Amino acid sequence: MKTILFDLDGTLIDSTDAILESFGVAYETFGHAAPDDKEVKALIGYPLDIMFATLGVKESEVDSYVMAYKEYYRLISRKKTTLLPLALEAIKEASRGAKLGVVTTKTARYSQELLEHFGVMDYFEVLIGRESVQNPKPHPEPILKAMSVMGALPNSTWMIGDTVLDLISAKEAKIKSVAVLCGYGKKSELELHTRHITHNTLDAVKFILQLSL
């Protein structure tokens, strides 16, 4: 049986508003102006500590910014997050022909709460988040851990994601990938790391399911 691993932000959910607002609060907490929204959005998909460090926060202060972000994000995440168009259909369609998992750089605890809020957590056998691994995407560890838990084989496992982090992680884990254009990655960057690109996650699922092993 096939295994399909999904990224979260930009692949199944849209939490852009929650992310941007939480970044703003984190910077405000320490008396600094938040970076431009475009700068933050360009980094969505990376772990929070890397995002803040890349945006210029001192290494000694990164953990404090991350904590401030998380404290606020949890308060607003359900209200400010939606399933992407066709995401629910994609999950249901995938569940008919594959085992499903989630591999994200978001905190697993908050990710599970969101998926339970949307009524779809039961479709997934495993959820690997930032605290589940030592090395987040683009390292292969998150995918390999999900596969290990699920008993999945490389030749029948696919990763669906919207950024190069997902695709590089898949390549390093020796599995196939499909990039989707409904999230944050640019097509010109995505096509450097996979031969398969679709407009949305439902199309990606249909593509994978119609292929013979």
Backbone as a chain_set.jsonl record, in Angstrom:
{"seq": "MKTILFDLDGTLIDSTDAILESFGVAYETFGHAAPDDKEVKALIGYPLDIMFATLGVKESEVDSYVMAYKEYYRLISRKKTTLLPLALEAIKEASRGAKLGVVTTKTARYSQELLEHFGVMDYFEVLIGRESVQNPKPHPEPILKAMSVMGALPNSTWMIGDTVLDLISAKEAKIKSVAVLCGYGKKSELELHTRHITHNTLDAVKFILQLSL", "coords": {"N": [[0.841, -1.198, 0.0], [0.425, 2.267, -0.686], [2.098, 5.095, 0.817], [1.433, 8.32, 1.896], [2.848, 11.318, 2.726], [2.216, 14.409, 4.171], [3.057, 17.85, 4.075], [2.279, 20.701, 6.168], [1.637, 23.715, 6.584], [0.672, 25.688, 3.873], [0.259, 23.504, 2.346], [-1.762, 21.809, 3.38], [-3.041, 23.531, 5.156], [-3.846, 27.04, 5.709], [-2.242, 29.265, 7.468], [-1.275, 31.777, 7.429], [-2.047, 34.406, 8.295], [-2.131, 34.043, 11.071], [0.519, 33.385, 11.61], [1.958, 35.694, 10.754], [0.834, 37.648, 12.426], [1.585, 36.677, 14.916], [4.35, 36.827, 14.751], [4.583, 39.603, 14.694], [3.696, 40.251, 17.286], [5.657, 38.992, 18.823], [7.975, 40.491, 18.211], [7.095, 42.988, 19.096], [6.841, 42.492, 21.79], [9.452, 42.621, 22.68], [10.129, 45.168, 22.148], [10.728, 45.908, 19.513], [10.426, 46.703, 16.016], [8.498, 44.778, 13.786], [9.656, 42.727, 11.044], [9.151, 43.213, 7.485], [6.165, 41.875, 6.065], [6.551, 40.341, 3.768], [9.16, 39.432, 4.028], [8.936, 37.678, 6.178], [7.058, 35.802, 5.203], [8.525, 34.654, 3.173], [10.091, 32.89, 4.505], [8.514, 31.002, 5.672], [7.925, 27.73, 6.644], [10.393, 27.008, 7.435], [11.889, 26.128, 10.626], [10.937, 27.937, 13.606], [13.081, 29.052, 15.125], [15.107, 29.285, 13.272], [13.906, 30.997, 11.455], [13.617, 33.405, 12.967], [16.319, 33.936, 13.544], [17.373, 34.266, 10.981], [16.067, 36.551, 10.285], [17.386, 38.403, 11.737], [17.42, 38.449, 14.532], [19.227, 38.369, 17.56], [21.328, 35.625, 18.467], [21.318, 34.917, 21.158], [18.847, 35.772, 21.931], [16.933, 34.478, 20.513], [15.462, 32.204, 21.444], [13.757, 33.369, 23.309], [12.169, 34.989, 21.709], [10.933, 33.025, 20.174], [9.425, 31.731, 22.155], [7.671, 33.798, 22.916], [6.305, 34.116, 20.539], [5.06, 31.572, 20.29], [3.387, 31.496, 22.53], [1.485, 33.433, 21.924], [0.603, 32.588, 19.411], [-0.722, 30.179, 19.906], [-3.029, 31.073, 21.097], [-4.471, 32.266, 19.05], [-4.445, 30.603, 16.863], [-6.403, 28.691, 15.967], [-8.585, 30.312, 15.302], [-7.499, 31.911, 13.323], [-6.683, 30.275, 11.275], [-7.197, 28.262, 8.395], [-8.4, 25.417, 6.541], [-6.868, 24.741, 3.453], [-8.319, 25.431, 0.199], [-9.805, 22.576, -1.228], [-8.29, 20.892, 0.337], [-9.469, 19.227, 2.304], [-10.881, 17.478, 0.652], [-8.689, 16.35, -0.605], [-7.416, 14.963, 1.492], [-9.381, 13.069, 2.181], [-9.633, 11.671, -0.245], [-7.033, 10.662, -0.516], [-6.945, 8.938, 1.674], [-8.38, 6.772, 0.849], [-6.766, 5.236, -0.67], [-4.242, 5.019, 0.418], [-1.86, 5.02, 3.179], [-1.64, 7.583, 5.602], [0.339, 10.402, 6.667], [1.651, 13.205, 8.553], [4.197, 15.547, 8.136], [5.89, 18.077, 9.478], [7.401, 21.319, 10.156], [6.262, 22.773, 12.081], [5.236, 23.033, 15.541], [4.443, 19.941, 16.92], [2.431, 19.523, 18.796], [0.731, 21.806, 18.6], [0.027, 21.528, 15.959], [-1.39, 19.126, 15.931], [-3.573, 19.893, 17.481], [-4.77, 21.749, 15.765], [-5.449, 20.125, 13.531], [-7.208, 18.377, 14.764], [-9.162, 20.214, 15.437], [-10.139, 20.816, 12.905], [-11.246, 18.43, 12.334], [-9.893, 16.301, 11.099], [-7.766, 14.825, 12.037], [-7.862, 12.103, 12.603], [-7.459, 10.815, 10.226], [-4.798, 10.483, 9.882], [-1.932, 8.51, 10.5], [0.385, 9.182, 11.803], [2.055, 12.05, 13.176], [4.626, 14.108, 12.668], [6.417, 16.565, 14.2], [8.229, 19.653, 14.933], [9.409, 19.238, 17.461], [9.652, 16.557, 17.498], [11.925, 15.561, 16.389], [15.547, 15.697, 16.059], [16.713, 16.972, 13.908], [15.215, 19.101, 11.728], [13.223, 19.302, 8.629], [15.185, 20.675, 5.969], [16.482, 18.239, 6.419], [16.541, 14.647, 6.254], [15.544, 13.299, 8.467], [12.875, 13.78, 9.709], [11.061, 12.671, 7.823], [12.041, 10.057, 7.594], [11.59, 9.173, 10.19], [8.801, 9.251, 10.352], [8.199, 7.315, 8.421], [9.316, 5.08, 9.625], [7.713, 4.739, 11.912], [5.315, 4.168, 10.649], [5.863, 1.918, 9.228], [6.542, 2.114, 6.561], [7.615, 1.744, 3.138], [10.365, 2.862, 1.127], [10.026, 2.846, -1.738], [7.329, 3.055, -2.097], [6.441, 5.34, -0.951], [5.46, 8.737, -0.718], [6.059, 12.269, -0.651], [4.227, 15.198, -0.157], [4.457, 18.59, -0.666], [4.958, 22.179, -0.281], [7.265, 23.669, -0.374], [10.826, 23.984, -1.011], [12.11, 22.772, 1.074], [10.574, 20.553, 1.805], [10.865, 18.996, -0.462], [13.619, 18.549, -0.726], [14.1, 17.189, 1.639], [12.613, 14.884, 1.115], [14.026, 13.857, -1.072], [16.507, 13.322, 0.123], [15.702, 11.365, 1.846], [15.258, 9.378, 0.153], [12.796, 9.037, -1.155], [9.912, 9.668, -3.282], [8.504, 12.766, -4.535], [5.927, 15.312, -4.679], [5.396, 18.557, -5.655], [3.412, 21.342, -4.65], [1.555, 24.184, -5.787], [0.052, 25.793, -4.2], [0.965, 27.007, -1.978], [3.782, 28.447, -0.393], [6.125, 28.252, -1.882], [8.117, 29.015, -4.794], [7.541, 28.285, -8.22], [9.755, 28.146, -9.923], [11.815, 27.529, -8.184], [10.926, 25.166, -6.982], [10.815, 23.332, -9.09], [13.411, 22.63, -9.436], [13.895, 20.58, -7.764], [12.09, 18.496, -7.96], [10.301, 16.432, -10.288], [7.656, 16.529, -10.449], [4.932, 18.581, -10.309], [2.03, 20.128, -9.118], [-1.059, 22.03, -9.187], [-2.56, 22.074, -6.854], [-3.187, 20.342, -3.7], [-5.043, 18.264, -3.888], [-4.906, 17.542, -6.606], [-2.304, 16.592, -6.564], [-2.538, 14.321, -4.934], [-4.289, 12.75, -6.484], [-2.65, 12.303, -8.688], [-0.606, 10.732, -7.545], [-2.034, 8.472, -6.647], [-2.954, 7.32, -9.004], [-0.793, 6.176, -10.12], [1.031, 3.177, -10.762], [2.632, 0.976, -8.448]], "CA": [[0.0, 0.0, 0.0], [1.184, 3.511, -0.743], [2.12, 5.999, 1.959], [1.527, 9.724, 1.494], [3.181, 12.24, 3.814], [1.832, 15.783, 3.836], [3.467, 19.033, 4.826], [1.087, 21.331, 6.728], [1.44, 25.083, 6.085], [0.799, 25.868, 2.429], [-0.084, 22.245, 1.685], [-3.098, 21.465, 3.861], [-3.663, 24.644, 5.877], [-3.369, 28.411, 5.516], [-2.154, 29.958, 8.762], [-0.452, 32.96, 7.157], [-2.423, 35.525, 9.17], [-1.721, 33.715, 12.447], [1.983, 33.442, 11.663], [2.394, 37.086, 10.659], [0.403, 38.355, 13.63], [2.399, 36.184, 16.032], [5.672, 37.434, 14.597], [4.452, 40.987, 15.111], [3.602, 40.293, 18.751], [6.966, 38.621, 19.377], [8.867, 41.648, 18.107], [6.545, 44.041, 19.95], [7.13, 42.097, 23.175], [10.813, 43.031, 23.026], [10.315, 46.565, 21.801], [11.279, 46.086, 18.17], [9.474, 46.667, 14.908], [8.52, 43.51, 13.059], [10.091, 42.829, 9.658], [8.093, 43.269, 6.484], [5.451, 40.606, 5.904], [7.15, 39.573, 2.671], [10.361, 38.771, 4.55], [8.494, 36.557, 7.015], [6.407, 34.798, 4.355], [9.559, 33.969, 2.383], [10.759, 31.906, 5.364], [7.552, 30.048, 6.219], [8.352, 26.367, 6.324], [11.566, 26.786, 8.286], [11.596, 26.192, 12.062], [10.862, 29.306, 14.117], [14.373, 29.589, 15.551], [15.839, 29.663, 12.056], [13.242, 32.184, 10.902], [13.99, 34.603, 13.739], [17.755, 34.193, 13.368], [17.564, 34.775, 9.62], [15.515, 37.909, 10.254], [18.297, 39.303, 12.431], [17.367, 38.387, 16.0], [20.47, 37.852, 18.132], [21.259, 34.21, 18.847], [21.006, 34.814, 22.583], [17.462, 36.186, 22.155], [16.033, 33.726, 19.635], [14.551, 31.359, 22.218], [12.754, 34.231, 23.939], [11.242, 35.375, 20.639], [10.153, 31.83, 19.835], [8.464, 31.515, 23.239], [6.642, 34.828, 22.817], [5.527, 33.759, 19.354], [4.228, 30.393, 20.55], [2.358, 31.824, 23.517], [0.409, 34.168, 21.248], [0.094, 31.789, 18.294], [-1.674, 29.186, 20.38], [-4.289, 31.752, 21.413], [-5.202, 32.698, 17.852], [-4.21, 29.73, 15.712], [-7.632, 28.098, 15.429], [-9.416, 31.365, 14.712], [-6.842, 32.545, 12.179], [-6.184, 29.25, 10.356], [-8.229, 27.56, 7.631], [-7.952, 24.407, 5.589], [-6.778, 25.267, 2.096], [-9.322, 24.894, -0.715], [-9.593, 21.208, -1.72], [-7.464, 20.101, 1.254], [-10.293, 18.174, 2.9], [-11.101, 16.5, -0.405], [-7.413, 15.663, -0.831], [-7.2, 14.034, 2.6], [-10.343, 11.968, 2.042], [-9.262, 10.902, -1.435], [-5.788, 9.946, -0.214], [-7.206, 7.894, 2.659], [-9.002, 5.628, 0.185], [-5.779, 4.406, -1.352], [-2.901, 5.123, 1.009], [-1.692, 5.367, 4.586], [-1.328, 9.01, 5.617], [1.063, 10.999, 7.772], [1.988, 14.631, 8.446], [5.577, 15.886, 8.492], [5.905, 19.541, 9.485], [8.339, 21.971, 11.064], [5.479, 23.369, 13.166], [5.175, 22.254, 16.764], [3.5, 18.834, 16.746], [1.286, 19.711, 19.706], [-0.204, 22.778, 18.018], [-0.437, 20.972, 14.693], [-2.43, 18.154, 16.242], [-4.752, 20.635, 17.926], [-5.407, 22.32, 14.576], [-6.045, 19.063, 12.737], [-8.382, 17.919, 15.512], [-10.148, 21.292, 15.288], [-10.727, 20.685, 11.576], [-11.888, 17.127, 12.242], [-9.201, 15.424, 10.145], [-6.596, 14.178, 12.638], [-8.01, 10.646, 12.595], [-7.029, 10.276, 8.936], [-3.343, 10.362, 9.863], [-1.346, 7.533, 11.426], [1.495, 9.78, 12.534], [2.325, 13.468, 12.958], [5.982, 14.447, 13.083], [6.598, 18.008, 14.273], [9.582, 20.138, 15.21], [9.978, 18.667, 18.677], [9.72, 15.099, 17.334], [13.212, 15.193, 15.792], [16.704, 16.569, 16.291], [17.003, 17.723, 12.681], [14.005, 19.327, 10.934], [13.417, 19.465, 7.186], [15.324, 19.734, 4.854], [17.115, 16.973, 6.785], [15.593, 13.542, 6.029], [15.111, 12.651, 9.71], [11.432, 13.754, 9.965], [10.419, 11.714, 6.92], [12.474, 8.712, 7.963], [10.925, 8.817, 11.443], [7.405, 8.957, 10.014], [8.182, 6.03, 7.724], [9.618, 4.036, 10.592], [6.517, 4.54, 12.732], [4.24, 3.634, 9.818], [6.289, 0.716, 8.524], [6.453, 2.44, 5.134], [8.763, 1.428, 2.301], [10.756, 4.005, 0.294], [9.537, 2.831, -3.122], [5.885, 3.294, -2.151], [6.169, 6.507, -0.111], [5.521, 10.043, -1.387], [5.923, 13.488, 0.153], [3.577, 16.325, -0.823], [4.797, 19.817, 0.044], [4.922, 23.415, -1.063], [8.554, 24.371, -0.361], [11.993, 23.151, -1.336], [12.461, 22.005, 2.278], [9.873, 19.278, 1.702], [11.388, 18.235, -1.597], [14.991, 18.135, -0.404], [13.96, 16.163, 2.673], [12.165, 13.669, 0.432], [15.133, 13.35, -1.894], [17.506, 12.77, 1.034], [15.127, 10.163, 2.442], [15.143, 8.406, -0.944], [11.414, 8.823, -1.58], [9.468, 10.558, -4.346], [7.788, 13.939, -4.038], [5.125, 16.167, -5.551], [5.299, 19.932, -5.162], [2.141, 22.008, -4.925], [1.71, 25.626, -5.982], [-0.958, 26.484, -3.4], [1.596, 27.496, -0.761], [4.741, 29.542, -0.335], [7.268, 28.062, -2.763], [8.051, 29.485, -6.179], [7.658, 27.182, -9.165], [11.119, 28.106, -10.447], [12.653, 26.868, -7.178], [10.418, 23.826, -6.747], [11.109, 22.425, -10.2], [14.808, 22.203, -9.34], [14.012, 19.47, -6.82], [11.148, 17.425, -8.277], [9.753, 16.449, -11.645], [6.202, 16.51, -10.342], [4.371, 19.797, -9.722], [0.603, 20.299, -9.389], [-1.571, 23.31, -8.697], [-3.087, 21.947, -5.497], [-2.907, 19.063, -3.035], [-5.939, 17.231, -4.424], [-4.302, 17.077, -7.863], [-1.11, 15.814, -6.214], [-3.015, 13.021, -4.447], [-4.811, 11.993, -7.627], [-1.489, 11.891, -9.479], [0.084, 9.637, -6.864], [-2.87, 7.283, -6.563], [-3.154, 6.686, -10.301], [0.445, 5.521, -10.525], [1.249, 1.829, -10.245], [3.835, 0.924, -7.611]], "C": [[0.877, 1.249, 0.0], [1.087, 4.279, 0.577], [2.279, 7.417, 1.429], [1.754, 10.573, 2.732], [2.886, 13.66, 3.352], [2.595, 16.779, 4.704], [2.175, 19.68, 5.332], [0.849, 22.726, 6.147], [1.658, 25.16, 4.578], [0.475, 24.623, 1.635], [-1.481, 21.79, 2.072], [-3.805, 22.646, 4.524], [-3.076, 25.989, 5.445], [-3.401, 29.103, 6.868], [-1.312, 31.22, 8.631], [-0.757, 34.097, 8.121], [-1.968, 35.277, 10.602], [-0.215, 33.828, 12.609], [2.464, 34.894, 11.675], [2.032, 37.871, 11.917], [1.251, 37.946, 14.833], [3.827, 36.704, 15.959], [5.631, 38.88, 15.068], [4.434, 41.126, 16.619], [4.952, 39.961, 19.386], [7.93, 39.809, 19.335], [8.4, 42.777, 19.021], [6.866, 43.77, 21.42], [8.498, 42.598, 23.622], [11.163, 44.419, 22.49], [10.922, 46.826, 20.438], [10.183, 46.028, 17.119], [9.612, 45.346, 14.158], [9.029, 43.728, 11.641], [8.89, 42.882, 8.72], [7.463, 41.887, 6.313], [6.075, 39.733, 4.822], [8.387, 38.809, 3.143], [9.983, 37.546, 5.381], [7.92, 35.442, 6.143], [7.427, 34.009, 3.539], [10.238, 32.858, 3.177], [9.802, 30.872, 5.955], [7.882, 28.648, 5.71], [9.591, 25.999, 7.121], [11.136, 26.777, 9.753], [11.67, 27.635, 12.555], [12.226, 29.874, 14.493], [15.207, 30.036, 14.35], [15.232, 30.908, 11.431], [13.683, 33.447, 11.632], [15.468, 34.95, 13.553], [18.038, 34.79, 12.002], [17.08, 36.216, 9.504], [16.3, 38.877, 11.132], [18.233, 39.307, 13.942], [18.673, 37.771, 16.517], [20.283, 36.42, 18.621], [20.831, 34.036, 20.3], [19.546, 35.147, 22.892], [16.447, 35.347, 21.386], [15.015, 32.914, 20.426], [13.436, 32.179, 22.871], [11.712, 34.675, 22.922], [10.339, 34.202, 20.264], [9.076, 31.592, 20.883], [7.323, 32.531, 23.169], [5.713, 34.548, 21.636], [4.546, 32.638, 19.686], [3.091, 30.698, 21.52], [1.181, 32.532, 22.861], [-0.233, 33.322, 20.153], [-0.964, 30.798, 18.772], [-3.03, 29.815, 20.674], [-5.125, 32.024, 20.171], [-5.192, 31.685, 16.715], [-5.494, 29.142, 15.129], [-8.486, 29.132, 14.701], [-8.83, 31.885, 13.407], [-6.289, 31.543, 11.164], [-7.359, 28.569, 9.668], [-7.588, 26.404, 6.865], [-7.881, 25.069, 4.225], [-7.913, 24.706, 1.246], [-8.895, 23.523, -1.24], [-8.73, 20.346, -0.797], [-8.253, 18.956, 1.869], [-10.557, 17.07, 1.879], [-9.836, 15.686, -0.673], [-7.158, 14.609, 0.242], [-8.118, 12.822, 2.459], [-9.991, 11.065, 0.872], [-8.016, 10.059, -1.162], [-6.042, 8.764, 0.708], [-7.82, 6.648, 2.032], [-7.97, 4.7, -0.445], [-4.388, 4.427, -0.769], [-2.981, 5.297, 2.515], [-1.175, 6.798, 4.631], [-0.557, 9.434, 6.865], [1.299, 12.473, 7.511], [3.418, 14.82, 8.913], [5.732, 17.394, 8.362], [7.02, 20.073, 10.379], [7.6, 22.762, 12.141], [5.589, 22.478, 14.403], [4.095, 21.184, 16.626], [2.244, 19.037, 17.585], [0.256, 20.663, 19.11], [-0.785, 22.263, 16.711], [-1.563, 19.975, 14.928], [-3.709, 18.854, 16.678], [-5.51, 21.221, 16.742], [-6.119, 21.245, 13.76], [-7.256, 18.46, 13.438], [-9.507, 18.937, 15.398], [-10.867, 21.193, 13.942], [-11.365, 19.311, 11.347], [-11.213, 16.144, 11.305], [-8.038, 14.646, 10.754], [-6.671, 12.658, 12.542], [-7.613, 10.014, 11.264], [-5.54, 9.935, 8.926], [-2.838, 9.387, 10.919], [-0.26, 8.147, 12.285], [1.581, 11.263, 12.203], [3.705, 13.76, 13.54], [6.139, 15.964, 13.035], [8.015, 18.37, 14.664], [10.208, 19.452, 16.417], [10.111, 17.153, 18.596], [11.089, 14.627, 16.872], [14.319, 16.134, 16.245], [16.92, 17.507, 15.117], [15.747, 17.884, 11.833], [14.301, 19.305, 9.435], [14.256, 20.717, 6.931], [16.099, 18.452, 5.162], [16.099, 15.84, 6.595], [14.998, 12.941, 7.302], [13.598, 12.65, 9.921], [10.691, 12.742, 9.097], [10.776, 10.288, 7.31], [11.797, 8.258, 9.267], [9.466, 8.459, 11.19], [7.293, 7.594, 9.347], [8.424, 4.872, 8.676], [8.395, 3.701, 11.445], [5.427, 3.822, 11.939], [4.599, 2.313, 9.143], [6.244, 0.895, 7.024], [7.749, 2.114, 4.4], [9.081, 2.599, 1.376], [10.12, 4.014, -1.101], [8.038, 3.058, -3.23], [5.471, 4.498, -1.302], [6.393, 7.805, -0.888], [5.397, 11.164, -0.365], [5.251, 14.551, -0.702], [3.876, 17.576, -0.019], [4.874, 21.007, -0.879], [6.245, 24.172, -1.069], [9.687, 23.408, -0.694], [12.435, 22.33, -0.125], [11.833, 20.619, 2.227], [10.52, 18.387, 0.649], [12.806, 17.724, -1.343], [14.964, 17.03, 0.65], [13.549, 14.835, 2.051], [13.293, 13.029, -0.36], [16.186, 12.68, -1.015], [17.021, 11.48, 1.707], [14.893, 9.072, 1.399], [13.689, 8.038, -1.27], [11.055, 9.85, -2.648], [8.647, 11.711, -3.755], [6.945, 14.582, -5.125], [5.065, 17.541, -4.907], [3.935, 20.511, -5.531], [2.355, 23.522, -4.948], [0.716, 26.441, -5.163], [-0.366, 27.099, -2.133], [2.6, 28.6, -0.985], [5.914, 29.424, -1.303], [7.042, 28.599, -4.163], [8.3, 28.318, -7.127], [9.088, 27.029, -9.666], [12.086, 27.426, -9.484], [12.23, 25.413, -6.996], [10.842, 22.855, -7.842], [12.576, 22.014, -10.264], [14.947, 20.924, -8.513], [13.005, 18.343, -7.036], [10.675, 17.564, -9.712], [8.24, 16.611, -11.627], [5.689, 17.75, -9.61], [2.902, 19.894, -10.113], [0.126, 21.614, -8.774], [-2.039, 23.229, -7.251], [-2.869, 20.533, -4.957], [-3.814, 17.945, -3.53], [-5.388, 16.669, -5.728], [-3.068, 16.216, -7.593], [-1.502, 14.411, -5.753], [-3.501, 12.159, -5.607], [-3.677, 11.477, -8.503], [-0.801, 10.679, -8.851], [-0.751, 8.355, -6.895], [-3.05, 6.577, -7.905], [-1.92, 5.971, -10.807], [0.505, 4.101, -9.967], [2.543, 1.843, -9.444], [5.048, 0.499, -8.425]], "O": [[1.942, 1.272, 0.617], [0.131, 4.131, 1.339], [3.158, 7.684, 0.609], [0.956, 10.551, 3.669], [3.275, 14.054, 2.252], [2.756, 16.579, 5.908], [1.086, 19.246, 4.958], [-0.038, 22.905, 5.313], [2.701, 24.748, 4.071], [0.418, 24.659, 0.406], [-2.287, 21.429, 1.214], [-5.029, 22.752, 4.46], [-1.975, 26.066, 4.898], [-4.467, 29.481, 7.355], [-0.708, 31.678, 9.601], [0.156, 34.688, 8.699], [-1.478, 36.187, 11.269], [0.27, 34.313, 13.631], [3.284, 35.274, 12.511], [2.832, 38.665, 12.412], [1.591, 38.782, 15.67], [4.442, 36.989, 16.986], [6.541, 39.335, 15.762], [5.079, 42.016, 17.172], [5.343, 40.58, 20.376], [8.617, 40.091, 20.316], [9.219, 43.447, 19.649], [7.128, 44.692, 22.192], [8.691, 42.954, 24.784], [12.333, 44.789, 22.394], [11.563, 47.856, 20.229], [9.149, 45.388, 17.311], [10.721, 44.865, 13.928], [8.85, 44.812, 11.087], [7.756, 42.624, 9.126], [8.143, 40.865, 6.405], [6.116, 38.51, 4.959], [8.632, 37.682, 2.713], [10.633, 36.504, 5.295], [8.259, 34.272, 6.325], [7.216, 32.832, 3.248], [10.885, 31.985, 2.6], [10.236, 29.964, 6.663], [8.087, 28.425, 4.517], [9.815, 24.832, 7.443], [10.11, 27.367, 10.088], [12.385, 28.456, 11.98], [12.508, 31.04, 14.218], [15.92, 31.038, 14.411], [15.952, 31.775, 10.935], [14.072, 34.434, 11.007], [15.822, 36.121, 13.42], [18.845, 35.711, 11.874], [17.618, 37.002, 8.724], [15.925, 40.043, 11.26], [18.928, 40.097, 14.581], [19.158, 36.778, 15.976], [19.22, 36.054, 19.123], [20.077, 33.121, 20.63], [19.056, 34.845, 23.981], [15.241, 35.489, 21.585], [13.827, 32.937, 20.107], [12.298, 31.718, 22.968], [10.521, 34.732, 23.226], [9.136, 34.369, 20.062], [7.935, 31.283, 20.54], [6.157, 32.178, 23.339], [4.497, 34.722, 21.727], [3.353, 32.738, 19.4], [1.971, 30.215, 21.349], [0.025, 32.271, 23.193], [-1.452, 33.333, 19.982], [-1.984, 30.606, 18.111], [-4.064, 29.166, 20.518], [-6.354, 32.014, 20.234], [-5.865, 31.888, 15.704], [-5.649, 29.102, 13.908], [-9.036, 28.867, 13.632], [-9.567, 32.257, 12.493], [-5.511, 31.918, 10.287], [-8.394, 28.327, 10.288], [-6.391, 26.416, 6.58], [-8.745, 25.875, 3.881], [-8.421, 23.622, 1.535], [-7.749, 23.341, -1.649], [-8.465, 19.187, -1.114], [-7.756, 17.832, 1.947], [-10.47, 15.883, 2.195], [-9.903, 14.484, -0.934], [-6.733, 13.495, -0.064], [-7.675, 11.682, 2.601], [-10.043, 9.84, 0.984], [-7.957, 8.887, -1.532], [-5.431, 7.707, 0.549], [-7.78, 5.575, 2.633], [-8.252, 3.534, -0.72], [-3.449, 3.915, -1.378], [-4.021, 5.668, 3.06], [-0.362, 7.189, 3.793], [-0.764, 8.906, 7.958], [1.165, 12.939, 6.38], [3.808, 14.312, 9.965], [5.709, 17.928, 7.253], [7.519, 19.363, 11.252], [8.23, 23.357, 13.016], [5.986, 21.317, 14.313], [2.96, 21.489, 16.258], [1.133, 18.757, 17.136], [-0.941, 20.374, 19.109], [-1.944, 22.526, 16.39], [-2.565, 19.977, 14.213], [-4.805, 18.452, 16.287], [-6.741, 21.198, 16.711], [-7.263, 21.434, 13.346], [-8.224, 18.073, 12.783], [-10.675, 18.565, 15.277], [-12.066, 21.457, 13.855], [-11.951, 19.061, 10.294], [-11.867, 15.249, 10.768], [-7.384, 13.877, 10.049], [-5.641, 11.997, 12.411], [-7.448, 8.797, 11.187], [-5.075, 9.187, 8.066], [-3.255, 9.43, 12.076], [-0.011, 7.674, 13.394], [1.232, 11.687, 11.101], [3.917, 13.67, 14.749], [6.011, 16.578, 11.976], [8.895, 17.511, 14.723], [11.393, 19.12, 16.404], [10.626, 16.528, 19.523], [11.395, 13.437, 16.948], [14.058, 17.225, 16.75], [17.263, 18.676, 15.292], [15.257, 16.903, 11.273], [15.458, 19.292, 9.016], [14.063, 21.727, 7.608], [16.349, 17.656, 4.257], [14.901, 16.066, 6.765], [14.051, 12.158, 7.229], [13.055, 11.607, 10.285], [9.8, 12.04, 9.576], [9.91, 9.414, 7.35], [11.471, 7.081, 9.417], [8.952, 7.486, 11.742], [6.399, 6.811, 9.667], [7.811, 3.812, 8.549], [8.081, 2.532, 11.671], [4.707, 2.98, 12.475], [3.737, 1.662, 8.553], [5.946, -0.046, 6.289], [8.838, 2.198, 4.968], [8.166, 3.263, 0.889], [9.721, 5.07, -1.592], [7.52, 3.236, -4.332], [4.295, 4.658, -0.975], [7.376, 7.953, -1.613], [4.718, 11.024, 0.652], [5.656, 14.782, -1.841], [3.586, 17.629, 1.177], [4.857, 20.867, -2.102], [6.344, 25.22, -1.707], [9.524, 22.188, -0.662], [13.075, 21.291, -0.29], [12.479, 19.626, 2.565], [10.695, 17.185, 0.849], [13.143, 16.598, -1.708], [15.713, 16.057, 0.561], [14.076, 13.783, 2.415], [13.488, 11.814, -0.321], [16.698, 11.612, -1.35], [17.819, 10.622, 2.084], [14.397, 7.99, 1.713], [13.386, 6.895, -1.612], [11.81, 10.792, -2.889], [8.165, 11.633, -2.626], [7.204, 14.425, -6.318], [4.717, 17.663, -3.732], [3.381, 20.206, -6.588], [3.205, 24.063, -4.241], [0.551, 27.638, -5.396], [-1.095, 27.647, -1.307], [2.318, 29.576, -1.681], [6.628, 30.403, -1.522], [5.914, 28.632, -4.654], [9.157, 27.47, -6.874], [9.579, 25.911, -9.817], [13.065, 26.815, -9.913], [13.078, 24.529, -6.869], [11.184, 21.705, -7.567], [12.944, 21.146, -11.055], [15.984, 20.262, -8.553], [13.073, 17.326, -6.345], [10.65, 18.658, -10.277], [7.618, 16.807, -12.671], [5.979, 17.943, -8.43], [2.557, 19.762, -11.287], [0.814, 22.223, -7.955], [-1.929, 24.202, -6.506], [-2.421, 19.643, -5.68], [-3.391, 16.79, -3.586], [-5.401, 15.456, -5.936], [-2.816, 15.238, -8.298], [-0.869, 13.428, -6.139], [-3.161, 10.979, -5.699], [-3.732, 10.353, -9.002], [-0.457, 9.72, -9.544], [-0.219, 7.273, -7.143], [-3.273, 5.367, -7.941], [-1.977, 5.246, -11.8], [0.082, 3.852, -8.838], [3.446, 2.631, -9.727], [6.15, 0.4, -7.886]]}, "num_chains": 1, "name": "protein.A"}
